[in-house]
Amino acid sequence: MAKAPTKETKAEAEGEEQQPKKKSKLPLIVGLVVLLAAGGGGAWFFLFKDKGTDTAEQQSKPQPLKPPVFVPMDAFTVNLSAEQGDQYLQVAATLKVLDQPAADAVKQYMPEVRHKILVMLSTKKAMVITSGEGRERLAEEIRQTANNVLLVAAGRPAKPIVLDVPRPTDEAPPADEAKPDTAAEAPKPEEGAPPPADANAPSPAPVASTAASGPAEPAVRPPTMLSKAAEDDPVQSVLFTSFIIQ
């Protein structure tokens, strides 16, 4: 007659049955982890790939320009420096400024700006500001004059009035063609001509020239250009809306 199984025997049998079941779940769990990791990595790749593409497209697109800010000034009437009788200038101009705070500063200090410009205009001669180049130079001088008023008001040092600045090397005009070599081979003497003097023979004494020497050639000046406003200058340019000399 068979004996009934004891509690220990039942526990061992149940443990042997549960152990293979636990081991069989391990590959399934590992597979799920790998699948989730692969899915998450793929989602991350496509998400940030699209984001990087959008950023590159935004950078390649032209950025909208900042709208300009203009401050019109009342017309000036000023007597010019005496040249051929009394002449006066009537001019109206508009200042193109850096931003709205600069425009507010121009309006606040407009009396001082106008005073400086009037004093400067009264020193000009009609023949100097009649040409287009002369007017461009005058506009730049007005810009620097108004700009210095705002710089001093902001506690910054005024800049010296400089109209001509060196031209960048990459914008310099091309150099003149090289002159022909003066030490080139001398032409052969014609037939029947006297033989050339011996090179080793002493040269005759130089004869003083009685002709008056011509004027000396002027020194070559480096190429220059009209100065421009710096990026942080409150006043960027001056635009004439009326210009009359009488």
PyMOL commands that set and color helices and strands:
alter all, ss='L'
color gray80, all
select helices_A, chain A and resi 7-60+100-108+110-121+126-129+132-153+169-171
alter helices_A, ss='H'
color red, helices_A
select strands_A, chain A and resi 69-72+76-79+88-97+164-166+224-226+235-245
alter strands_A, ss='S'
color yellow, strands_A
deselect
rebuild
show_as cartoon
